[in-house]
Amino acid sequence: MPISECVNAPTDGQPNPGRAPLMAAAVRLVSERGTTDLPVTDLAEAADVSRRLVYLQFGDHDTLLTEAAIDLVRRELLPRAGDGGDTSEGVAALARHFAEHRSFYRPMLTGSCAFAMTSTLNKLLGSLNRPAVHKLFGDLDQQTADDLSEFIAGGAATLVNNWEIDGTAPLAPEELTNRLLRLASTLTFSRQVPAAGGDPR
């Protein structure tokens, strides 16, 4: 599955001019204030739109903030991460992105949007590691390979979350990159080296 699918890319191809300013305002205000506890009035005023438009476009406050995070990933991370062919570059791009936007993601991962934000992060990481999982465990059936990809993504997302929330400022992207790549290397090594007695499976 392409990475873009995991962040719910629009299917109709038609931009909605009312959404973009609200999502930009959400990223800016969360980053500036360090909280997701933002009045809808403040979000509407920052985007120079009516409160009514917030509810028409997003339904509620948390959906707006989560969609703003998805939009940020789609615009700034995905073009840098590539198509998943180069695992190391994709991981490095992810680490740089989350370090650069810590002032936004940290409140998102600890506030009212935490569950939705974590689910989005799991889907993103699942898409980033799916090609590697299929390559490494090609003998698995599709369902098992997809389940394993999501399982690994959940663990990686926990590392990203903890690093984003509790890491010492300023965050060092190289640190997270190296941790994730070491885990990937360990999985690859354990898969390729036969256990004592023969069959690696």
C-alpha positions as CSV (number, residue, x, y, z in Angstrom):
1,M,0.0,0.0,0.0
2,P,1.5,3.4,-0.9
3,I,2.3,5.6,2.0
4,S,-0.2,8.2,0.8
5,E,-3.0,5.8,1.4
6,C,-2.2,5.5,5.0
7,V,-2.8,9.2,5.5
8,N,-6.1,9.3,3.8
9,A,-5.1,11.3,0.7
10,P,-8.1,12.9,-1.0
11,T,-9.7,10.7,-3.5
12,D,-11.6,13.2,-5.6
13,G,-8.5,15.3,-6.5
14,Q,-10.4,18.5,-5.8
15,P,-8.7,20.9,-3.2
16,N,-11.1,22.4,-0.7
17,P,-10.1,26.0,-0.1
18,G,-11.8,26.1,3.3
19,R,-9.7,23.3,4.8
20,A,-6.1,24.5,4.1
21,P,-6.2,27.7,6.1
22,L,-7.8,25.9,9.1
23,M,-5.2,23.1,9.0
24,A,-2.3,25.6,8.8
25,A,-3.8,27.6,11.7
26,A,-4.1,24.4,13.7
27,V,-0.4,23.5,13.2
28,R,0.7,27.0,14.1
29,L,-1.5,27.5,17.2
30,V,-0.7,24.0,18.6
31,S,3.0,24.7,18.0
32,E,2.9,28.1,19.6
33,R,0.8,27.3,22.6
34,G,2.1,23.8,23.3
35,T,-1.4,22.4,23.7
36,T,-4.3,20.9,21.8
37,D,-6.7,22.6,24.2
38,L,-7.6,25.3,21.7
39,P,-11.0,27.0,21.5
40,V,-12.6,26.6,18.1
41,T,-13.0,30.4,18.0
42,D,-9.3,30.8,18.2
43,L,-8.7,28.3,15.3
44,A,-11.4,30.0,13.2
45,E,-10.0,33.5,13.9
46,A,-6.4,32.4,13.1
47,A,-7.6,31.0,9.7
48,D,-9.8,34.0,9.1
49,V,-12.9,31.9,8.7
50,S,-16.1,31.4,10.6
51,R,-16.6,28.9,13.5
52,R,-19.4,27.4,11.4
53,L,-16.9,26.5,8.7
54,V,-14.8,24.5,11.2
55,Y,-17.8,22.3,11.9
56,L,-18.8,22.1,8.3
57,Q,-15.4,21.0,7.1
58,F,-14.2,18.8,10.0
59,G,-17.1,18.1,12.3
60,D,-15.2,18.8,15.5
61,H,-12.0,20.2,17.1
62,D,-10.1,16.9,17.4
63,T,-10.8,15.9,13.8
64,L,-9.4,19.2,12.6
65,L,-6.2,18.8,14.6
66,T,-5.7,15.2,13.4
67,E,-6.4,16.1,9.8
68,A,-3.8,19.0,10.2
69,A,-1.2,16.4,11.3
70,I,-2.1,14.1,8.4
71,D,-1.8,17.1,6.0
72,L,1.6,18.0,7.5
73,V,2.9,14.5,7.0
74,R,1.5,14.4,3.4
75,R,3.1,17.7,2.4
76,E,6.4,17.6,4.2
77,L,7.4,14.1,5.1
78,L,6.2,11.9,2.3
79,P,8.1,13.7,-0.5
80,R,11.3,13.3,1.6
81,A,10.7,9.7,2.6
82,G,10.4,8.4,-1.0
83,D,8.6,5.3,-2.1
84,G,9.9,3.0,0.6
85,G,12.7,1.6,-1.6
86,D,15.5,3.0,0.6
87,T,14.8,2.1,4.2
88,S,17.6,4.1,5.7
89,E,16.6,7.3,3.9
90,G,13.0,6.9,4.8
91,V,13.8,6.4,8.4
92,A,16.1,9.4,8.4
93,A,13.5,11.6,6.8
94,L,10.9,10.5,9.4
95,A,13.3,11.3,12.3
96,R,14.2,14.7,10.9
97,H,10.5,15.5,10.3
98,F,9.4,14.7,13.8
99,A,12.4,16.5,15.3
100,E,11.7,19.6,13.2
101,H,8.0,19.7,14.2
102,R,8.3,18.5,17.8
103,S,6.5,21.6,19.1
104,F,3.4,20.4,17.2
105,Y,3.6,16.6,17.5
106,R,4.4,16.5,21.2
107,P,1.1,18.2,22.3
108,M,-0.7,16.0,19.7
109,L,0.7,12.9,21.3
110,T,-0.2,13.9,24.8
111,G,-3.4,15.8,24.4
112,S,-7.0,15.0,23.4
113,C,-5.9,13.8,19.9
114,A,-3.3,11.3,21.3
115,F,-5.2,8.1,20.2
116,A,-5.9,9.4,16.7
117,M,-2.4,10.7,16.3
118,T,-0.9,7.4,17.4
119,S,-3.1,5.5,15.1
120,T,-2.0,7.7,12.2
121,L,1.6,7.3,13.1
122,N,1.2,3.5,13.2
123,K,-0.3,3.5,9.7
124,L,2.5,5.7,8.4
125,L,5.2,3.5,9.9
126,G,3.4,0.4,8.6
127,S,3.5,1.8,5.1
128,L,7.2,2.7,5.4
129,N,8.2,-0.7,6.5
130,R,5.8,-2.9,4.5
131,P,8.2,-3.2,1.4
132,A,11.1,-4.3,3.7
133,V,8.9,-6.8,5.5
134,H,7.6,-8.3,2.2
135,K,11.2,-8.6,0.9
136,L,12.5,-10.1,4.1
137,F,9.6,-12.5,4.8
138,G,8.5,-13.2,1.2
139,D,7.6,-16.7,2.0
140,L,4.7,-15.5,4.3
141,D,1.2,-15.3,3.1
142,Q,-0.1,-11.8,2.5
143,Q,-2.2,-11.5,5.6
144,T,0.6,-12.6,7.9
145,A,3.1,-10.3,6.2
146,D,0.7,-7.4,6.6
147,D,0.1,-8.3,10.2
148,L,3.8,-8.5,10.9
149,S,4.3,-5.1,9.3
150,E,1.7,-3.6,11.5
151,F,3.1,-5.3,14.6
152,I,6.6,-4.0,13.9
153,A,5.2,-0.5,13.1
154,G,3.5,-0.5,16.5
155,G,6.8,-1.0,18.3
156,A,8.5,1.6,16.1
157,A,5.7,4.1,16.8
158,T,6.2,3.5,20.6
159,L,9.9,4.4,20.2
160,V,9.0,7.5,18.1
161,N,6.3,8.6,20.6
162,N,8.6,8.2,23.6
163,W,11.5,10.0,21.8
164,E,9.2,12.8,20.8
165,I,7.6,13.2,24.2
166,D,10.5,12.5,26.6
167,G,13.6,13.1,24.5
168,T,16.2,15.7,25.6
169,A,15.9,18.9,23.7
170,P,17.0,19.6,21.1
171,L,16.1,16.2,19.6
172,A,18.8,14.6,17.6
173,P,17.3,12.9,14.5
174,E,20.5,10.8,14.0
175,E,19.8,9.1,17.4
176,L,16.3,7.9,16.5
177,T,17.5,7.0,13.0
178,N,20.3,4.8,14.4
179,R,18.0,3.2,16.9
180,L,15.4,2.2,14.3
181,L,18.0,1.1,11.8
182,R,19.7,-1.1,14.4
183,L,16.3,-2.8,15.1
184,A,15.8,-3.3,11.4
185,S,19.3,-4.7,11.0
186,T,18.7,-7.1,14.0
187,L,15.5,-8.4,12.4
188,T,17.3,-8.9,9.1
189,F,20.2,-10.6,10.7
190,S,18.0,-12.9,12.8
191,R,16.1,-13.8,9.7
192,Q,19.1,-14.6,7.5
193,V,21.3,-16.5,10.0
194,P,20.2,-20.1,10.5
195,A,19.5,-21.2,14.0
196,A,21.7,-24.1,15.3
197,G,20.5,-27.2,13.6
198,G,19.7,-25.7,10.2
199,D,16.5,-24.2,8.8
200,P,16.3,-20.4,9.6
201,R,12.5,-20.7,9.6
